[in-house]
Amino acid sequence: MLDLDLSGRTALVTGASKGIGEAAVRLLADHGATVGFSARGIKAVFELAAYVPPSGPGAVHGFLADMADPEATQEFLEVATAEIGPADIIVNNVGASPSRNFLYMSDDDWTDLHQLNLMSAVRCTRFCLPHMRKQKWGRVIMVASGAAFSPDAALIDYAATKAAMVATAKALAGKYGADNVLTNTVIPGLIRTDMWERAAAEIAEANNTDAETIFARNSTGVPQGRYGTAEEVASGVVFLASNAASYVNGTCLTVDGGVGTHV
């Protein structure tokens, strides 16, 4: 029987107001973990923090934080640790994916996205590692993207940050695996989240059609014929966080319905 029980474990999830982050918070708590999460919107924090798992000891605690801000990130980590204890599991999920033209992007555009997508993961992992190493058990999970392997010019800075997350995870896996701190990456494909809802609406408007037509058109390129769900990605997160993945280290778990063609 797979050991997916996270009772007694403490997890932190960044950028969990919606989508994959929110689903990961709920599912980690469903499996018994005490979960702290960050979000920028006070309404989202209150709503998700009110979640009560249907059974078991899991619990959810929300914290208001802008993870692109180093000081706010540090405060989130310190306050969350004081309230729920040091993290055994860190899920570096926060990120943004603005679509823009490379020729018109400023240095600040590049720097700002790196602060949010990559440096937040660096800062959170660096904060959590000492406790994990000391107790000889830890899980570091990066939530990247298929764009890390198949970059598109419209999301060039996003792809660069996600590729950097994959490389960072691989390096950390080699460094800290001896401490039983396992570092892995989840690679979502086409997942129907608010990000894609927004993108589909924009594409539909530009092409004088509707969002459902765009979703259906994009789905034809997926072997399973549909977009994935945030919950399906969260299942991968829970697996990597659990003892069921006790010998999985430095890998990329792709959750994309088979759309990726990289080897």
C-alpha positions as CSV (number, residue, x, y, z in Angstrom):
1,M,0.0,0.0,0.0
2,L,1.3,3.4,-0.9
3,D,2.2,5.6,2.1
4,L,0.6,9.0,1.3
5,D,-0.1,9.8,4.9
6,L,1.3,13.3,5.8
7,S,0.1,13.4,9.4
8,G,2.5,15.2,11.6
9,R,4.2,17.0,8.6
10,T,4.1,20.7,8.1
11,A,4.0,22.1,4.6
12,L,4.3,25.6,3.1
13,V,2.8,26.4,-0.3
14,T,3.5,29.7,-2.1
15,G,1.1,31.5,-4.3
16,A,-2.0,29.5,-3.3
17,S,-4.9,31.8,-3.8
18,K,-6.2,29.8,-6.8
19,G,-5.3,27.1,-9.3
20,I,-2.6,24.6,-8.7
21,G,-1.5,26.2,-5.4
22,E,-5.0,26.1,-3.9
23,A,-5.5,22.5,-5.0
24,A,-2.2,21.5,-3.5
25,V,-3.1,23.2,-0.2
26,R,-6.4,21.3,0.1
27,L,-4.9,17.9,-1.0
28,L,-1.9,18.2,1.3
29,A,-4.3,19.0,4.2
30,D,-6.6,16.1,3.1
31,H,-3.6,13.8,3.6
32,G,-3.0,15.0,7.1
33,A,-0.5,17.8,6.8
34,T,-0.6,21.1,8.5
35,V,-0.4,23.6,5.7
36,G,0.6,27.2,5.6
37,F,0.2,29.2,2.4
38,S,0.8,32.6,1.0
39,A,-1.3,34.8,-1.2
40,R,-1.5,38.5,-2.1
41,G,-5.2,38.9,-1.7
42,I,-6.8,39.1,1.7
43,K,-10.1,37.7,0.4
44,A,-8.3,34.6,-1.0
45,V,-6.3,34.1,2.2
46,F,-9.5,34.1,4.3
47,E,-11.4,31.8,2.0
48,L,-8.8,29.1,1.7
49,A,-7.7,29.3,5.3
50,A,-11.3,28.4,6.2
51,Y,-10.9,25.0,4.5
52,V,-11.4,22.1,6.8
53,P,-10.4,18.6,5.6
54,P,-13.2,16.1,5.6
55,S,-11.2,13.8,8.0
56,G,-7.9,13.5,9.7
57,P,-5.6,15.9,11.5
58,G,-4.8,18.2,8.5
59,A,-5.2,22.0,8.9
60,V,-4.8,25.1,6.7
61,H,-3.4,28.5,7.7
62,G,-3.2,31.5,5.4
63,F,-0.7,34.3,5.3
64,L,-0.8,37.5,3.3
65,A,2.4,38.0,1.4
66,D,3.8,39.3,-1.9
67,M,6.4,36.7,-2.8
68,A,8.1,39.0,-5.3
69,D,9.2,41.1,-2.3
70,P,12.2,39.7,-0.4
71,E,11.2,41.3,2.9
72,A,7.6,40.1,2.6
73,T,8.8,36.6,1.7
74,Q,11.1,36.6,4.8
75,E,8.2,37.8,7.0
76,F,5.9,35.1,5.6
77,L,8.5,32.4,6.4
78,E,9.2,33.6,9.9
79,V,5.5,34.2,10.9
80,A,4.4,30.9,9.4
81,T,7.2,29.0,11.2
82,A,6.2,30.7,14.5
83,E,2.6,29.8,14.0
84,I,2.7,26.2,12.6
85,G,6.3,25.1,13.1
86,P,9.2,24.7,10.7
87,A,8.4,23.3,7.3
88,D,9.1,19.7,6.4
89,I,7.7,20.3,2.9
90,I,8.1,23.4,0.8
91,V,6.0,23.7,-2.5
92,N,7.4,26.6,-4.5
93,N,4.4,27.3,-6.6
94,V,4.0,31.0,-6.9
95,G,4.5,32.5,-10.4
96,A,3.2,34.6,-13.2
97,S,3.2,34.2,-16.9
98,P,2.7,37.5,-18.7
99,S,2.5,37.4,-22.5
100,R,4.7,40.1,-24.1
101,N,7.0,41.0,-27.0
102,F,10.7,40.4,-26.4
103,L,11.7,43.5,-28.2
104,Y,9.6,45.7,-25.9
105,M,10.5,44.1,-22.6
106,S,12.7,46.2,-20.3
107,D,15.3,45.0,-17.9
108,D,12.8,45.6,-15.1
109,D,10.3,43.3,-16.8
110,W,12.9,40.5,-16.7
111,T,14.1,41.2,-13.2
112,D,10.6,41.5,-11.7
113,L,9.5,38.1,-13.1
114,H,12.7,36.5,-11.9
115,Q,12.1,37.9,-8.4
116,L,8.6,36.3,-8.3
117,N,9.1,33.0,-10.1
118,L,12.7,32.0,-9.3
119,M,14.0,34.0,-6.4
120,S,11.0,33.4,-4.2
121,A,11.7,29.6,-4.6
122,V,15.4,30.2,-3.8
123,R,14.6,32.2,-0.7
124,C,11.9,29.8,0.6
125,T,14.1,26.8,0.0
126,R,17.1,28.4,1.6
127,F,15.1,29.2,4.7
128,C,13.6,25.7,5.0
129,L,16.7,23.6,4.3
130,P,18.4,23.8,7.7
131,H,15.5,22.3,9.5
132,M,15.0,19.6,6.9
133,R,18.7,18.6,7.0
134,K,18.8,18.6,10.8
135,Q,15.9,16.1,11.0
136,K,17.1,14.1,8.0
137,W,13.7,14.4,6.2
138,G,12.5,17.0,3.8
139,R,10.8,17.6,0.5
140,V,11.4,20.5,-1.8
141,I,9.0,20.7,-4.7
142,M,9.3,23.2,-7.6
143,V,6.2,23.8,-9.7
144,A,7.6,24.6,-13.1
145,S,6.0,24.3,-16.5
146,G,6.3,22.6,-19.9
147,A,7.6,25.9,-21.1
148,A,10.9,25.0,-19.4
149,F,11.4,22.4,-22.1
150,S,9.4,23.9,-25.0
151,P,9.8,27.7,-24.7
152,D,7.7,30.1,-26.7
153,A,8.8,33.6,-27.6
154,A,5.6,35.1,-26.2
155,L,6.4,33.7,-22.8
156,I,10.2,34.0,-23.0
157,D,11.0,35.3,-19.6
158,Y,8.4,32.9,-18.0
159,A,10.1,29.9,-19.7
160,A,13.6,31.1,-18.6
161,T,12.5,31.3,-15.0
162,K,10.9,27.8,-15.1
163,A,13.9,26.3,-16.8
164,A,16.0,27.9,-14.0
165,M,13.7,26.3,-11.4
166,V,14.3,22.8,-13.0
167,A,18.1,23.3,-13.0
168,T,18.0,24.6,-9.4
169,A,16.0,21.6,-8.2
170,K,18.4,19.2,-10.0
171,A,21.4,20.8,-8.3
172,L,19.8,20.8,-4.9
173,A,18.9,17.1,-5.3
174,G,22.5,16.2,-5.8
175,K,23.7,18.3,-2.9
176,Y,21.1,17.4,-0.2
177,G,19.9,14.0,-1.1
178,A,22.4,12.5,1.4
179,D,20.4,14.4,4.2
180,N,17.2,12.7,2.9
181,V,16.0,16.0,1.6
182,L,14.5,15.2,-1.7
183,T,14.1,17.9,-4.3
184,N,11.9,17.4,-7.4
185,T,10.0,19.4,-10.0
186,V,6.4,19.1,-11.2
187,I,5.9,20.0,-14.8
188,P,2.3,20.9,-15.6
189,G,1.1,21.0,-19.2
190,L,-2.2,22.6,-20.3
191,I,-4.0,22.9,-17.0
192,R,-7.4,24.7,-16.9
193,T,-6.6,27.4,-14.3
194,D,-7.5,31.0,-14.1
195,M,-4.4,31.8,-16.1
196,W,-5.6,29.8,-19.1
197,E,-9.2,31.1,-18.7
198,R,-7.8,34.6,-19.1
199,A,-5.6,33.6,-22.0
200,A,-8.4,31.8,-23.8
201,A,-10.7,34.8,-23.4
202,E,-8.0,37.1,-24.8
203,I,-7.3,34.8,-27.8
204,A,-11.1,34.3,-28.4
205,E,-11.7,38.1,-28.5
206,A,-8.8,38.6,-30.9
207,N,-10.2,35.8,-33.2
208,N,-13.9,36.7,-32.9
209,T,-14.8,33.4,-31.2
210,D,-15.4,32.1,-27.7
211,A,-13.2,30.7,-25.0
212,E,-14.6,27.2,-25.2
213,T,-13.7,27.0,-28.9
214,I,-10.1,28.0,-28.0
215,F,-10.0,25.3,-25.3
216,A,-11.4,22.7,-27.7
217,R,-8.9,23.7,-30.4
218,N,-5.9,23.5,-28.0
219,S,-7.0,20.2,-26.7
220,T,-6.6,18.5,-30.0
221,G,-2.8,18.6,-29.5
222,V,-3.1,16.7,-26.2
223,P,-3.1,12.9,-26.6
224,Q,-5.8,12.6,-23.9
225,G,-7.8,15.2,-25.7
226,R,-8.4,17.6,-22.9
227,Y,-6.9,20.1,-20.5
228,G,-5.8,18.8,-17.1
229,T,-7.1,20.0,-13.8
230,A,-5.3,21.7,-10.9
231,E,-6.3,18.7,-8.7
232,E,-4.4,16.3,-11.1
233,V,-1.3,18.4,-10.7
234,A,-1.8,18.5,-6.9
235,S,-1.9,14.7,-6.8
236,G,1.7,14.7,-8.1
237,V,2.7,17.2,-5.5
238,V,1.2,15.0,-2.7
239,F,3.0,12.0,-4.1
240,L,6.4,13.7,-4.1
241,A,5.8,15.1,-0.6
242,S,5.0,11.6,0.8
243,N,7.0,8.6,1.8
244,A,5.7,6.9,-1.3
245,A,8.4,8.9,-3.1
246,S,11.2,8.1,-0.7
247,Y,13.6,7.2,-3.6
248,V,12.5,9.9,-6.0
249,N,15.1,12.7,-6.1
250,G,16.1,15.2,-8.8
251,T,13.4,14.2,-11.2
252,C,10.7,16.1,-13.2
253,L,7.2,14.7,-12.8
254,T,5.4,15.7,-16.0
255,V,1.6,16.1,-15.7
256,D,0.6,17.0,-19.2
257,G,-1.6,14.3,-20.7
258,G,1.3,13.3,-22.9
259,V,1.6,16.5,-24.8
260,G,5.4,17.0,-24.1
261,T,7.7,15.5,-26.8
262,H,11.0,16.0,-25.0
263,V,12.8,12.9,-23.8
